[in-house]
């Protein structure tokens, strides 16, 4: 997972509302989860993030985005990698109550890398 610089690249498929909150943060942090969202799910594979944004977010909200960002690898060790389908379908499960701390370990900015309509 480590990119050689002490960070791990993660991707996050998202819809327009969440992306706007990230934009309002200056591209620095993820917004708190909603009451019905107990887990924050960043994924470890860009293709998986694209699939979710295109196949789930677009039908749900008319647009889907893929973001990427780096997090300190040492910090991420607390979250086991979850394989939730095929070999490349891997994600981290970050409890909602730990998201503020997770945000403190993001290195650099959250980047918008794909948009689907």
C-alpha positions in Angstrom: 0.0 0.0 0.0 2.8 2.5 0.8 3.8 4.6 -2.1 7.5 4.8 -0.9 7.0 8.2 0.6 5.3 7.1 3.8 1.8 7.7 2.3 -0.8 5.6 0.7 -2.9 6.7 -2.3 -6.7 6.2 -1.7 -9.6 7.0 -4.0 -13.2 8.0 -3.0 -16.2 7.8 -5.3 -18.6 10.5 -4.4 -21.7 12.4 -5.4 -22.2 16.2 -5.8 -23.2 17.0 -2.2 -20.2 15.4 -0.6 -17.9 16.8 -3.2 -19.2 20.3 -2.6 -18.4 19.9 1.2 -14.9 18.8 0.3 -14.5 21.8 -2.0 -15.7 24.1 0.9 -13.0 22.6 3.1 -10.4 23.8 0.7 -9.9 20.2 -0.6 -8.4 19.3 2.8 -11.0 17.1 4.6 -14.0 14.8 4.3 -17.2 16.0 5.8 -18.8 14.2 8.8 -20.9 11.2 8.0 -24.7 11.5 8.0 -26.6 9.6 10.8 -27.3 6.7 8.4 -23.6 6.5 7.3 -21.7 4.9 10.2 -18.6 4.1 8.0 -16.4 6.1 5.6 -15.2 3.9 2.7 -12.1 5.0 0.8 -11.0 2.5 -1.8 -7.6 1.2 -2.7 -8.1 0.9 -6.5 -8.9 3.6 -9.0 -10.8 1.2 -11.3 -13.1 0.2 -8.4 -13.7 3.9 -7.5 -14.6 4.6 -11.2 -17.0 1.7 -11.2 -18.8 3.0 -8.1 -19.0 6.6 -9.4 -20.2 5.6 -12.8 -22.5 2.7 -11.9 -24.0 3.9 -8.6 -23.5 7.7 -8.2 -24.7 8.6 -11.7 -28.0 6.7 -11.5 -28.5 8.0 -8.0 -27.7 11.7 -8.5 -27.0 12.3 -12.2 -23.3 12.7 -11.7 -20.5 10.7 -10.1 -17.0 11.9 -9.2 -13.8 10.1 -8.3 -11.3 11.8 -6.0 -7.8 10.7 -4.9 -5.8 11.6 -1.9 -2.8 10.5 0.2 -2.9 9.4 3.8 0.0 8.6 6.2 0.6 4.9 5.8 1.5 4.4 9.4 -1.9 5.8 10.5 -3.8 3.6 8.0 -2.4 0.4 9.6 -5.2 0.6 12.2 -7.8 -0.1 9.4 -7.6 -3.6 7.9 -8.1 -3.8 4.2 -11.5 -5.3 3.4 -11.9 -7.3 0.2 -15.6 -6.9 -0.6 -15.8 -8.6 -4.0 -13.2 -9.6 -6.6 -9.5 -9.4 -6.0 -9.3 -5.7 -6.9 -12.3 -4.6 -4.9 -10.7 -3.5 -1.7 -11.6 -0.7 0.7 -10.9 0.6 4.2 -13.7 1.0 6.7 -13.2 4.1 8.8 -15.8 4.4 11.6 -17.6 7.8 11.4 -16.4 8.8 14.8 -12.8 8.5 13.7 -13.2 10.6 10.5 -11.9 13.8 12.1 -8.7 12.0 13.1 -8.5 10.4 9.7 -8.7 13.9 8.1 -5.7 15.0 10.2 -3.6 12.4 8.5 -4.4 13.4 4.9 -1.2 14.6 3.2 -1.8 17.3 0.6 -5.0 18.0 -1.1 -8.0 15.9 -2.1 -8.0 15.9 -5.9 -10.9 15.5 -8.3 -9.7 13.1 -11.0 -12.9 11.8 -12.8 -16.4 13.0 -13.5 -19.2 10.9 -15.0 -22.7 12.1 -16.1 
